[in-house]
């Protein structure tokens, strides 16, 4: 699943950088815009961290000092 | 018209014929809401707010929503200057969208003026770690530890060298651009790219100098053997929508 982000015509990961970090931020009536998209960012960050933790686990002693 | 509206972007000369047949989130037809010369590009929002919220938290669903949003913005951006909105901004009905256009009229006009005739270019710089990991412990544990510590020292030097190279490239590109902005570096597992992403930046560039700018980026990267460059775009100016009075956090 994770590699698919980089393999599209326009990479999804580059779209997400812009759609979750850029663009005009206004408080919509349903208040999805700020609070919940921040939740998405947090969950994405959690995902990234978990993948990174996996990598460090599998490369053993090769971690950065 | 009381259905909630999903807002993609704001522009001025958004030609209705450009929007004909264009669909956005969940296949909803894209249409315009105007106030004076400002036009909000919108579609009827998904009715179930809770469902939308949970879709935003699932990466596969988020991908579908983000691509639909991006496709609408990208198409309009090829026709006219736009101020793109962040994902998932929804208003109760058409009148509320008009009210926002009225309340923020000056701010949107200023942004549109600033962004007219520009494009956003993404530049990602990578450092590739070509050093193989030391093989399994050789003759002695002590030799292995020495090997490791040497490797760490080389790696530290390499990172310092790369950081300086990134600064040089960013400074040279920044001098050429109207503005620049940085995103968080991308995790290799998510991007599938080789190497460590050490710079994930966006530059706002006059549309007429797009080729010149990307050529410059390639040339600068060629002069820095430690770095690999990846150019993306042109994008609608997502990374340059901050205004003095915006409520961006």
Interface residues (C-beta under 8 A of the other chain):
Chain A: X1 X2 X3 X4 X5 X6 X7 X10 X11 X12 X13 X14 X15 X16 X17 X18 X19 X20 X21 X22 X23 X24 X25 X26 X27 X28 X29 X30 X32 X33 X34 X36 X37 X39 X40 X43 X44 X47 X48 X51 X52 X54 X55 X59 X61 X62 X64 X65
Chain B: X4 X7 X10 X45 X49 X52 X53 X56 X57 X59 X60 X62 X63 X66 X67 X69 X70 X83 X84 X85 X86 X87 X88 X89 X90 X91 X92 X96 X100 X104 X111 X122 X133 X148 X152 X155 X156 X181 X183 X184 X186 X187 X189 X190 X191 X192 X193 X200 X202 X232 X235 X238 X239 X240 X241 X246 X247 X248 X249
